[in-house]
Amino acid sequence: MSGRGVWLRARARLRRFPAALAACGDQAAAYGRCVAAAAAGPAELRRDACLEEFQALRECFARAVRPCPG
């Protein structure tokens, strides 16, 4: 059994990434600002520090790559 199908599906998902990122620029920027601000201080970056922003970005990506009904 070949893993070729797995790689083909992964490449197909990666080809959609630039369009998804372009569609979710505001959410990506908000997440980036949050991570940068959380990492800028003397304390270590903590898990879930930017969870709200990450979830918004993840939901936007899911909407952007979802096939159009029709």
N, C-alpha and C positions, 0 to 999 in steps of 0.2 A: 504494500500500500504506500503510495507516494504522498508526500506532504505538499505537493505542488499546488493543490487547491487552496490550502491554507495561505500560502504566499500570494496567490493571485487575489484572494479576498483582502489580505492585508494591504497589498499595493493599491487596490481599488479604494479602500478607506483612506489611505494616505493621499491619494490624488484629490479627494474631496476636501482635505483639510484646509488648503488656502482659501477656498470659497467660504468655508464655515468660519474661519478666523476673520475674514473680511466682513461677514455678516454679523459677527459678534464683537466688533472692535470696542464698543463702549464697555462691555462686560470684561473683556480681556484687559483693557486699560485699568478698570477699577480693581481687578484682582492684582494686577502688577503693582499698582500704587499701594495697595494694602500690604502685600508681601514686602515691598521695599521699605515701607514705614515700620513694619514689625521687625524687620531685620536690621534697621538702622541704629537701634539703640544698643546699649552695652549688654543687654540680656540676649539669650539665644532665642531664635525663632521657635515658637511653640506650636505644637500640633493644633489644628482647628482655629488658629488665630484669625484666619481669613475664610472661614468655612462658608459664611453667607455669600461672599463674593464668588467663591469657587463654585458653589451650587448654582448660582445665577449663570455663570459661564458654562457650566456643564449642561444646564437646561437649554441654553441658547444653542450650543453645539448640537444637542439632540434634535432641536427643532430645525436647525439648518440642514442637517443631513437626512432628515426624514423624507422619504419619497412623497411627492405630491399626490394627493388622492385624485383619481380621475381615470 
